[in-house]
Amino acid sequence: MLDGWLAFLVDDRRTARSRWGFADDLAREIGDERLRAHVLIARSSLVSSLSHGGRGGESWLTIALLDEAERAAGADAQHRTWLLARRAEEHAATHHGVGRARAELSCKRDLAAAERSLATNHSETRCLPGPRSALDLAGFRGNCTLMLGRDREAVEVLSRAAGDAAPDRATLRAVLLNDLGAALARLAEVEAACAAFMESLDLADETGATVHAQRVAGAARHLERRRSSPVVAALDERLRHLL
């Protein structure tokens, strides 16, 4: 499981797919449903559009994996909080295909369930990358709002969350700032968007998560019509170097 996760963070998807497939087989063999839930949630990232800024991906397959993870997780609060928050994002990403009203309803339902699950989680374990606090969950909520097209609301949620994130939460701040940059870009606030993207990349350099540059590149596509701007050109040059 951990080997696959590390491979995913450096964007070695082939290795991640192989290791997580093997981990799934082992979890089945020993009958460890909690481990299997962990693997399934992680595997959903491989077919999601979110790690590429909303480009490509197969949200229907991602949701199917998360539905299976929900059955495997049972009442385990940690895994339920993570998978529900992830599934909320995927529902938000499907709003073009299944209709906005249905996507918003499913997304809202899963976010509310994730909040309830988070409130019951009293474990001290810190091995899961899912939300461990209301601040973490606010990041998922902000990204859902962004994908549903409520850009101004997304800016408010994500700005507040990024401001509340402690300096030692570099990975969380990087994700929040990337999503904030996407919302600002769609609102044509070009300089503010580029500043958010640049700071996000600075933080990702600290954490060493190569896959994050892919996410920023996907989000920055909203600036394609502004390529003549010096700040956009500087961002493009940095992304070319990183990728």
C-alpha positions, -999 to +999 in steps of 0.1 A: +000+000+000+027+025+010+049+015-019+021+023-043+013+056-026+049+068-028+050+058-065+018+078-071+033+109-054+062+109-079+037+103-108+049+067-114+014+054-121+024+021-136+042+011-104+014+025-083-012+004-102+009-027-099+016-024-062-020-015-053-033-044-074-010-067-054-020-051-021-057-057-030-050-094-037-032-097-004-059-079+015-085-103+000-062-133+008-059-125+045-094-111+048-084-076+059-113-055+048-100-023+064-067-026+044-088-034+013-108-002+018-076+017+021-063+003-012-095+009-030-097+045-020-061+050-031-067+031-064-095+055-072-069+083-077-055+065-107-087+068-127-098+102-113-095+135-132-087+154-101-049+148-100-048+164-135-068+194-127-101+180-139-089+168-173-096+133-185-103+105-159-134+083-155-155+096-126-180+068-130-153+042-124-138+062-096-172+063-079-176+025-084-143+019-066-153+042-037-187+025-034-168-008-031-145+008-005-176+019+015-188-017+017-153-029+028-148-001+053-180-008+072-182+014+103-145+024+104-147+062+108-113+070+094-118+052+061-154+064+058-144+100+062-118+098+035-139+078+010-169+100+015-149+132+010-133+117-021-166+106-035-181+140-029-154+154-052-161+128-079-198+135-078-191+172-083-168+163-112-197+145-130-221+175-131-217+179-168-226+143-175-254+135-150-268+170-146-260+197-121-289+190-097-281+153-093-244+160-089-250+187-063-273+165-043-249+135-043-220+158-034-239+175-006-250+142+008-215+128+009-199+159+024-226+159+052-219+122+058-181+128+059-186+156+084-207+132+107-181+105+103-152+129+111-170+139+143-170+102+155-134+096+147-113+096+179-084+076+166-049+089+170-037+071+139-023+095+113-015+072+084-044+081+061-042+110+037-079+118+041-094+146+061-085+145+098-100+179+108-127+204+099-100+223+081-090+193+059-127+188+051-131+225+042-105+218+015-126+191+000-157+213+003-139+241-015-128+219-044-164+205-047-177+241-049-151+249-076-160+219-097-197+228-095-189+262-110-195+283-079-162+302-083-168+332-060-180+309-032-150+286-038-126+316-035-141+325-001-140+289+012-105+282-001-090+315+009-102+311+045-089+275+047-055+284+033-052+312+058-061+289+086-036+261+076-006+260+099+029+264+083+036+227+090+007+216+068+026+223+035+008+196+015-026+208+025-017+244+018-004+234-016-036+218-026-058+246-012-037+272-031-039+253-063-077+251-061-079+287-051-057+296-082-082+277-104-112+296-090-094+330-094-084+321-130-119+314-139-129+347-125-102+363-147-082+375-117-050+366-135-023+380-112-039+366-080-044+333-097-007+331-108+004+341-073-016+313-058-003+287-083+033+298-078+030+296-040+014+262-044+043+250-065+068+264-039+051+243-012+050+212-034+088+215-039+091+213-001+070+181+001+085+165-030+051+155-045+057+155-082+021+146-090+011+180-076+027+198-106+004+178-129-026+190-108-014+227-111-009+223-149-044+211-152-059+239-131-038+265-150-054+257-183-080+283-173-053+309-181-047+297-217-063+328-232-039+350-211-006+336-222+006+370-234+006+381-197+041+381-182+029+364-150+012+336-170+043+332-192+064+328-160+040+302-146+041+283-180+079+283-180+080+269-145+055+242-152+074+232-184+106+229-163+088+208-136+070+185-160 
